[in-house]
Amino acid sequence: MSFPERTSTLIIGGGPSGLVSLKYVLEYGPAFEPGEEPLLIEAESEIGGTLRWRGYENAELVSSKQLTCFSDFRYPLEAPDHPSLPNYVEYLHSYAEHFKLLPHIQLDTRCISLSLTTSTDGYKHHAILRRGEDTFHVLSKRVIITTGLHVTPNIPAIPGLNSAPLPSEPIKYIHSSSYKSRSQLKGKNVLILGAGETSMDVGNEAILGGASSVFMGVRTGFLSFPKVLNNFRVLGTTFDGNLPIDGLITNLFETAYVHPWVSASHLRWFVSDFVIRRVLWVLTGTQAGCNQWAGELPPERQGRAYVFLNKSAKAMQFINRPYHKLSWIHRLFAHYIDPPLPSQLANADPTIHLVPFPKSFDDTGKAVFPEPPKHRNKETGWKMECRPDLVVLCTGYKQEWEWLGPGYPQGPDECDIRGVCASKDLSVGFIGFLRPGVGAIPPMAESQIQLFLSLTQGRIPIPTTPENYHLLHSATSRIQYGVDYSTYMATLARDVGSAPDLKELWKEYGWFVLFVYCFGAAFPTFYRLTGPYKSDKAPEIVKTELWETIKRRGIIGNIFMGVIPMAFYAIVNLCAYVLEGLWILAKPILGYGHSQSSIEGEKLKMD
């Protein structure tokens, strides 16, 4: 395929968000003239995005296949719940082949400049593309940016490591994007900086790979919760349900049929955090996280309303070792069971020493730590000598927009419509740049491209309902783009007209599909049952794969995770509707209605 001079839609980025965007543009986008077909460019030599190029040995998805898959192209039922990264990249290749996307994709091609033109024929975007030494110019009507959150490493400046004063013998450091296998850690004194899922994976691999010592530097803290709910022992009985946690939140009255007052108050988040913390104490002996005995957040920030859950719990048994002290009551009644140690560690005492984020490194290469924050004062690792042979920076990524010309939103922060596009120009979309606290980016990207296409083709008005899905990040948090997955998905579904109506579901599909929707999580396939993006594949997926996620909970699980929360939030929402009705009736009596009428009357007179 050669580069066209013009394209109806230019998509920049060949990861999951780019592929699903291309698929929807071809299937649901505006008609295009021959020779002006949609074009996707990818800077690397293969599609797959960060999961292809920044993955590492033994890495697997922390979101379940049921949630991560696109709505109409699913993993086999017998596939593991959390596929490996190479396996997921294979899934993306199969997706591209199945929907015949490959003829529209150009690899090894980078956009170095995007600028607005003065054209009056609709081709308002001028892209300069580079492949090797060659440069190409392409005009497009629409641009969809899907370059992703995880491309450019975020490298903090740390005196003695990568900023002055530097020691006489430089300390070797790498960003986690350059980490590939545990062989890089064997026999080394390793200091891992960061408290995300990658740092937990690297910490686990360092222990299993034979590192001499392992330290982990954490700023404030983290919230650990394994991606699968199992390994609890209650009164001698082991619970091994193997339930992915991202499929446990029900739709009815939690994301669907929620009163605006309840949504704006974030009551569901606070109530669930309150309950979960108490349940965790009963089951594991600690409220800081699931079997988390160190590295906790301040009490006022412990909850999924505030932070991203760290769903890679592999390293927790090594972090917990100096602090794990179960009471005799918990040993007798209920506790969490750590996985058995590998044979090579049977006679060892493997520990990941948790420390504050280092202030600097001295001239001898020794890390200089501040005292831990007050809520972590039991940690003593900072008093130990840490002289690393290798520092692994698991410090995340940053987004750069220098190639975007004047007039463009400089990232999704400047997109006032659901973080997808700006109301001043609906021809530019940012897809895949919000991150869920618990969930996955690909299904969110699918909902985002649905919204973008509906807006850019004028099929829906610009949504104006409140954005009650943003996580309550602290003002000092580096990342401010976190959202509650189920709330965000439900919001976009309502925007485009895909949110299932209970009566409509019952009339078209019967009680079974209605039941699965009510008790299921915010799986993207639910939003293909009705509305403008309705798919004939959706009912069968709901009746098989999504029903299986409910069946696996068992009767007791569905009572505690479905019936009880559903009944509680039904009462809360009913009360809100009653109060709203009473308020509407009372307004004229209290004079609010008269006052408003007077204001409107004065406006009419002025007009």
C-alpha positions in Angstrom: 0.0 0.0 0.0 1.4 3.4 -1.0 0.7 6.6 0.9 -2.4 8.4 -0.4 -2.3 12.2 -0.8 -5.6 12.4 1.0 -7.4 10.2 3.5 -10.8 10.5 5.1 -9.4 9.6 8.5 -5.8 9.4 9.7 -5.2 7.2 12.8 -1.9 7.7 14.6 -0.8 4.6 16.6 -1.2 0.9 16.1 -1.9 -0.4 19.6 -5.3 -1.8 20.8 -6.9 1.7 20.7 -5.7 2.4 17.2 -6.9 -1.0 15.9 -10.4 -0.7 17.4 -10.6 2.8 16.1 -9.8 1.7 12.6 -12.3 -1.1 12.7 -15.1 1.2 13.8 -14.1 3.9 11.2 -14.3 1.3 8.4 -17.6 -0.1 9.7 -19.5 2.9 11.1 -17.6 5.9 10.0 -18.4 8.4 7.3 -18.4 7.3 3.6 -15.1 7.9 1.8 -14.2 8.2 -1.9 -12.0 5.6 -3.6 -8.4 6.4 -2.9 -9.2 8.2 0.3 -9.6 5.1 2.5 -8.9 5.5 6.3 -5.2 5.1 7.1 -3.5 4.0 10.3 0.2 4.6 10.8 2.4 2.8 13.4 5.9 4.0 14.3 7.2 0.4 15.0 7.6 -2.5 12.7 4.6 -4.4 14.1 1.2 -3.6 15.6 0.6 -4.2 19.3 1.7 -1.0 21.0 3.3 -0.9 24.3 2.3 -4.5 25.1 4.4 -5.6 22.2 7.4 -3.4 22.6 7.6 -2.8 26.4 6.6 -6.2 27.7 8.9 -8.5 29.6 9.4 -12.2 30.6 6.5 -13.8 32.5 4.3 -10.7 32.2 0.5 -11.2 31.8 -2.5 -9.0 31.7 -3.8 -7.7 35.1 -7.3 -7.2 33.6 -9.3 -10.3 32.7 -9.8 -11.5 29.1 -13.6 -11.1 29.6 -13.2 -7.4 30.2 -10.1 -6.7 28.0 -11.4 -8.2 24.8 -13.2 -6.1 22.3 -17.0 -6.6 22.3 -17.3 -8.7 19.2 -14.0 -10.6 19.0 -13.5 -12.8 22.0 -10.9 -15.2 23.5 -11.9 -18.9 23.5 -13.7 -19.9 26.6 -11.0 -22.3 27.6 -8.3 -19.6 27.4 -6.8 -18.5 30.8 -8.5 -15.5 32.5 -5.3 -13.5 32.3 -3.3 -14.2 29.1 0.4 -13.5 28.7 1.4 -10.3 26.9 2.7 -12.2 23.8 -0.6 -14.1 23.7 -2.6 -10.8 23.8 -0.4 -9.4 21.0 -1.4 -12.5 19.0 -5.0 -11.7 19.8 -4.5 -8.2 18.3 -3.0 -9.6 15.2 -6.0 -12.0 14.8 -8.3 -9.1 15.4 -6.6 -7.1 12.6 -6.7 -10.0 10.2 -10.3 -11.0 11.0 -11.7 -7.5 10.3 -9.4 -7.0 7.3 -7.6 -4.0 8.9 -4.1 -4.8 7.6 -4.5 -3.2 4.1 -5.2 0.1 5.8 -2.1 0.0 8.1 1.4 1.5 7.3 4.2 0.3 9.7 7.5 2.0 10.4 5.9 5.3 9.9 5.9 8.2 12.3 3.9 11.5 12.3 6.4 14.3 12.9 4.0 17.2 12.4 0.3 17.8 12.4 -1.0 21.2 11.5 -4.3 22.8 10.5 -4.8 24.0 7.0 -6.9 26.8 5.6 -8.6 24.4 3.2 -12.4 24.8 2.6 -12.9 21.4 1.1 -12.9 19.6 4.5 -9.3 18.4 4.4 -8.2 20.6 7.3 -5.4 18.5 8.7 -1.9 18.3 7.2 0.3 15.5 8.4 4.0 15.1 7.7 4.9 11.5 7.9 8.4 9.9 8.0 9.5 6.4 7.1 13.2 5.9 7.2 14.7 8.8 5.2 11.5 9.5 3.2 8.9 12.1 4.0 5.3 12.1 2.9 2.5 14.7 3.1 -1.1 13.6 3.8 -4.2 15.6 4.1 -7.1 14.3 6.1 -10.6 15.2 7.2 -10.4 13.7 10.6 -7.5 12.7 12.9 -7.7 10.1 15.6 -4.7 10.0 18.0 -4.1 6.7 19.6 -0.4 6.9 20.5 -1.1 5.6 24.0 -0.1 6.5 27.6 3.0 4.3 27.8 5.5 5.3 25.2 7.9 8.0 26.5 9.6 6.9 29.8 9.3 9.3 32.8 12.8 9.6 34.2 12.9 11.5 37.5 16.0 13.5 38.3 17.8 12.0 41.3 21.1 13.5 42.5 23.9 11.0 42.3 22.1 8.8 39.8 21.3 10.9 36.8 21.8 14.5 37.9 24.6 16.4 39.7 26.5 15.7 41.8 27.4 12.4 40.1 29.6 9.8 41.9 33.0 8.9 40.5 31.7 5.5 39.6 28.3 5.9 37.8 25.4 3.8 39.1 23.8 1.7 36.4 20.1 2.4 35.9 17.4 1.4 33.4 13.8 2.3 32.9 11.4 -0.5 33.2 10.7 -0.2 29.4 14.2 -1.7 29.0 13.7 -4.5 31.4 13.1 -7.8 29.5 14.1 -10.8 31.7 15.2 -11.8 35.2 18.7 -12.6 33.8 19.3 -8.8 34.0 18.9 -9.0 37.8 20.7 -12.2 38.7 23.4 -11.8 41.3 22.9 -8.0 41.6 21.9 -5.7 44.4 18.7 -4.3 42.9 16.9 -1.1 43.8 13.4 -0.8 42.2 11.8 2.7 42.3 8.1 2.9 42.0 5.0 1.1 43.4 3.0 0.2 40.4 2.3 -3.2 38.8 5.5 -3.3 36.9 7.6 -2.7 40.0 5.8 -5.6 41.7 6.5 -7.8 38.7 10.2 -6.8 38.6 10.5 -7.3 42.4 9.1 -10.8 42.1 11.4 -11.6 39.2 14.4 -10.3 41.1 13.7 -12.6 44.0 13.0 -15.6 41.8 15.9 -14.8 39.5 18.5 -14.8 42.2 19.2 -11.2 42.9 21.6 -10.7 45.8 19.4 -8.1 47.5 16.2 -6.3 46.6 15.0 -2.9 47.8 11.9 -1.1 46.6 11.6 2.7 46.9 8.0 4.0 47.3 6.9 7.6 47.7 3.6 7.7 49.5 2.3 4.1 49.3 0.1 1.8 47.2 -3.0 -0.2 47.4 -2.5 -3.9 46.7 -5.3 -6.1 45.6 -4.7 -9.3 43.5 -6.3 -9.5 40.1 -7.9 -12.8 41.1 -10.0 -13.3 44.2 -8.9 -16.6 45.9 -6.5 -18.1 48.4 -8.6 -17.3 51.5 -9.0 -19.8 54.3 -12.1 -19.4 56.5 -12.7 -21.9 59.4 -10.4 -24.4 57.8 -12.0 -24.2 54.4 -10.0 -22.7 51.5 -11.8 -20.4 49.1 -10.2 -20.8 45.7 -12.9 -19.3 43.4 -10.4 -17.9 41.0 -12.6 -14.9 40.3 -11.1 -11.9 38.4 -11.9 -8.8 40.5 -12.8 -6.7 37.5 -15.9 -8.8 36.9 -17.4 -8.5 40.4 -19.2 -5.1 40.2 -22.8 -5.4 39.1 -24.6 -3.1 36.7 -28.0 -2.6 38.1 -28.2 0.4 40.5 -24.4 0.7 40.6 -23.9 2.0 37.0 -27.4 1.7 35.5 -30.4 3.5 36.9 -28.3 5.6 39.2 -29.8 8.9 40.4 -27.7 12.0 39.4 -27.4 13.0 43.1 -26.1 9.6 44.1 -23.7 9.6 41.2 -22.4 13.1 42.0 -21.8 12.1 45.7 -19.6 9.1 44.8 -21.6 7.3 47.5 -21.0 3.9 45.8 -17.2 4.4 45.9 -17.2 5.4 49.6 -19.6 2.7 50.7 -17.7 -0.1 48.8 -14.4 1.1 50.1 -15.7 1.2 53.7 -17.1 -2.3 53.4 -14.2 -3.8 51.5 -11.7 -2.5 54.1 -13.6 -4.2 56.9 -14.0 -7.5 54.9 -10.2 -7.4 54.2 -9.5 -7.1 57.9 -11.7 -10.1 58.6 -10.2 -12.2 55.9 -6.5 -11.1 55.9 -5.9 -9.2 59.2 -5.2 -5.9 57.6 -7.2 -3.0 56.1 -4.3 -1.4 54.1 -4.9 -3.7 51.1 -5.5 -7.4 50.4 -2.9 -9.1 52.7 -0.9 -5.9 52.6 1.2 -5.4 55.7 3.6 -2.6 54.5 3.7 0.2 52.0 0.2 1.3 52.8 -1.3 4.7 51.8 -2.5 7.2 54.4 -5.8 6.0 55.9 -7.7 8.9 54.3 -6.5 7.7 50.8 -7.0 4.0 51.2 -9.6 3.1 48.6 -10.3 2.7 44.9 -12.0 6.1 44.9 -8.6 7.7 45.2 -5.9 5.5 43.5 -5.3 2.8 41.0 -5.4 -0.6 42.5 -2.1 -2.5 42.2 -3.4 -5.8 40.9 0.0 -7.5 40.6 0.4 -9.1 44.0 3.2 -11.5 43.2 5.8 -9.6 45.3 3.6 -9.0 48.3 4.7 -12.1 50.2 8.3 -11.0 49.9 7.4 -7.4 51.0 5.3 -8.6 53.9 7.9 -10.9 55.5 9.2 -8.5 58.2 5.8 -7.2 59.1 3.3 -10.1 58.6 2.0 -10.8 62.1 -1.4 -12.5 62.2 -3.3 -12.6 65.5 -4.2 -16.0 66.9 -7.9 -15.2 66.1 -7.1 -14.7 62.4 -5.0 -17.8 62.3 -7.9 -19.8 63.7 -10.8 -18.1 61.9 -9.6 -16.6 58.6 -6.4 -15.6 56.8 -4.9 -15.3 53.3 -2.7 -18.1 52.0 0.5 -17.1 50.3 1.6 -19.2 47.3 4.3 -21.8 48.1 7.9 -20.7 47.7 9.7 -22.2 44.7 12.1 -25.0 45.5 15.2 -22.8 45.0 14.0 -20.5 47.8 12.9 -23.2 50.3 15.9 -22.7 52.6 16.2 -18.9 52.0 14.6 -15.9 53.6 13.7 -13.8 50.5 12.7 -10.3 51.4 12.0 -7.2 49.4 13.1 -4.3 51.7 10.5 -1.5 51.4 12.1 2.0 51.6 11.1 5.6 50.9 12.0 7.0 47.5 15.7 8.0 47.7 16.6 11.7 48.0 20.0 11.1 46.4 23.0 8.8 46.1 26.3 9.7 47.8 29.7 9.5 46.1 30.2 5.9 47.1 26.9 4.9 45.4 24.9 4.5 48.6 21.3 5.4 48.5 20.2 8.2 50.9 16.7 7.7 52.1 14.5 10.1 54.0 12.5 8.8 57.0 9.3 7.1 55.9 6.1 9.0 56.2 4.3 8.8 59.5 1.7 6.2 58.4 4.6 3.9 57.4 6.9 4.5 60.4 7.1 0.7 61.2 9.3 0.2 58.1 13.0 -0.1 58.9 14.5 -0.9 55.6 15.7 2.8 55.1 18.2 2.3 58.0 19.9 -0.5 56.0 22.8 0.1 53.6 21.5 0.1 50.1 24.3 0.2 47.5 22.7 -1.0 44.3 24.4 -2.5 41.3 21.3 -1.7 39.3 18.5 0.7 39.7 15.2 -0.1 37.9 13.1 3.0 37.3 9.4 1.8 37.4 8.4 5.4 37.3 5.8 5.3 34.5 5.6 7.3 31.3 4.7 10.8 30.1 2.9 12.1 27.1 4.6 14.5 24.6 2.7 16.6 22.1 5.4 18.7 20.4 4.4 17.4 17.0 0.9 18.8 17.4 0.6 22.3 15.8 -1.2 25.4 17.1 -4.9 25.0 17.4 -4.9 21.4 18.5 -5.7 20.2 22.0 -2.4 19.5 23.6 -3.5 16.1 24.9 -6.8 14.8 26.4 -6.5 17.2 29.3 -7.7 19.9 26.9 -10.6 17.7 25.6 -13.8 18.9 27.3 -15.9 16.0 25.9 -15.3 12.9 28.0 -11.5 13.3 27.5 -12.0 12.3 23.9 -12.4 15.5 21.9 -12.8 19.2 22.2 -16.2 20.9 21.5 -14.4 23.5 19.4 -13.3 20.9 16.8 -15.0 17.5 16.6 -12.7 16.3 13.8 -9.8 15.4 16.3 -10.1 12.6 18.7 -7.9 11.2 21.5 -8.6 7.6 22.1 -7.2 5.4 24.9 -5.7 8.2 27.1 -7.8 7.6 30.3 -6.8 4.9 32.7 -9.3 2.9 34.8 -8.8 2.4 38.6 -9.9 -1.2 38.0 -10.6 -2.3 34.5 -8.9 -2.1 31.1 -8.1 0.6 28.5 -9.1 -1.3 25.3 -12.8 -1.6 26.1 -12.8 2.0 27.1 -11.2 2.9 23.8 -14.0 1.0 22.0 -16.6 3.1 23.8 -14.6 6.3 23.1 -14.4 5.7 19.3 -18.2 5.1 19.4 -18.7 8.5 21.0 -16.2 10.2 18.6 -17.9 8.8 15.5 -21.3 9.7 16.8 -20.2 13.2 17.5 -18.2 13.8 14.3 -21.1 12.7 12.2 -23.6 14.8 14.1 -25.7 11.8 15.2 -25.8 13.0 18.8 -25.5 16.4 20.6 -22.5 17.2 22.6 -23.1 15.6 26.0 -23.5 17.9 28.9 -24.2 15.6 31.9 -21.7 15.8 34.8 -18.5 13.8 34.6 -18.8 11.9 37.9 -16.3 9.2 36.9 -13.0 10.9 37.7 -11.0 9.3 40.5 -10.4 11.6 43.4 -6.6 12.1 42.9 -4.7 14.2 45.3 -3.5 17.6 43.9 0.1 16.5 44.1 -0.4 13.2 42.1 1.5 13.0 38.9 -1.3 11.1 37.2 -4.6 12.9 37.0 -6.3 10.9 34.2 -7.8 8.1 36.3 -11.4 7.2 36.0 -13.8 4.7 37.6 -14.2 2.1 34.8 -17.8 1.1 35.2 -19.1 4.7 35.7 -17.2 5.9 32.7 -18.4 3.1 30.4 -22.0 3.6 31.5 -21.7 7.4 30.9 -20.4 6.9 27.4 -23.1 4.3 26.7 -25.8 6.8 27.7 -24.2 9.5 25.6 -24.3 7.5 22.4 -27.6 5.7 23.1 -26.2 2.2 23.8 -27.1 1.9 27.5 -29.6 -1.0 27.7 -33.1 -0.3 28.8 -34.3 -3.0 31.1 -37.7 -3.2 29.4 -36.2 -3.2 26.0 -33.8 -6.0 26.9 -36.6 -8.1 28.3 -38.8 -7.6 25.3 -36.1 -8.4 22.7 -34.0 -11.0 24.5 -36.0 -12.4 27.4 -35.3 -12.7 31.1 -31.9 -14.5 30.8 -30.1 -11.8 29.0 -31.7 -9.2 31.3 -30.5 -11.1 34.3 -26.9 -11.4 33.0 -26.8 -7.7 32.3 -28.1 -6.8 35.8 -25.7 -9.1 37.6 -22.8 -8.6 35.2 -20.0 -6.1 35.2 -19.6 -3.3 32.6 -18.4 -5.6 29.8 -18.3 -3.8 26.4 -20.6 -6.4 24.8 -23.5 -5.3 26.9 -23.4 -2.0 25.1 -23.7 -3.7 21.7 -27.1 -5.3 22.6 -29.0 -2.1 21.7 -28.4 1.2 20.2 -26.5 2.5 17.1 -23.7 0.0 17.4 -25.9 -3.0 18.0 -24.2 -6.3 17.1 -25.8 -9.6 16.2 -22.9 -11.4 18.0 -23.7 -9.8 21.4 -26.6 -12.0 22.6 -24.7 -15.2 22.2 -21.6 -13.8 24.0 -23.8 -12.6 26.8 -25.5 -16.0 27.1 -22.2 -17.9 27.2 -19.0 -16.2 28.2 -20.6 -13.4 30.3 -23.0 -15.7 32.0 -20.1 -17.8 33.0 -18.6 -14.9 35.0 -21.7 -14.8 37.1 -22.1 -18.6 37.5 -18.5 -18.9 38.8 -19.4 -16.7 41.8 -21.7 -19.4 43.1 -24.9 -18.7 45.1 -23.2 -17.3 48.1 -21.0 -15.1 46.0 -23.9 -13.7 44.0 -25.8 -13.0 47.2 -22.9 -11.0 48.7 -21.6 -9.4 45.5 -24.9 -9.0 43.7 -28.1 -9.2 45.6 -27.1 -7.3 48.7 -25.3 -4.4 47.0 -28.1 -4.2 44.4 -30.8 -4.1 47.1 -28.9 -1.5 49.1 -28.3 0.8 46.1 -31.8 0.3 44.9 -33.1 1.8 48.2 -30.5 4.6 48.1 -31.5 5.6 44.5 -35.3 5.3 45.4 -34.8 7.6 48.3 -33.0 10.1 46.0 -35.8 10.0 43.5 -38.4 10.5 46.3 -36.5 13.4 47.7 -36.2 15.0 44.3 -39.9 14.6 43.7 -40.6 16.2 47.1 -38.2 19.1 46.2 -39.9 19.7 42.9 -43.3 19.8 44.7 -42.0 22.1 47.4 -40.2 24.6 45.1 -43.3 26.7 44.3 -44.4 26.7 47.9 -41.0 27.9 49.0 -40.9 30.6 46.3 -38.3 29.1 44.1 -40.6 28.4 41.2 -42.0 32.0 41.4 -38.6 33.5 41.5 -37.5 31.5 38.5 -40.6 32.4 36.6 -40.1 36.1 37.4 -36.5 35.9 36.1 -37.7 34.2 32.9 -40.4 36.9 32.5 -37.9 39.7 32.8 -35.7 38.0 30.2 -38.7 37.9 27.8 -39.4 41.6 28.4 -35.8 42.5 27.6 -35.9 40.4 24.5 
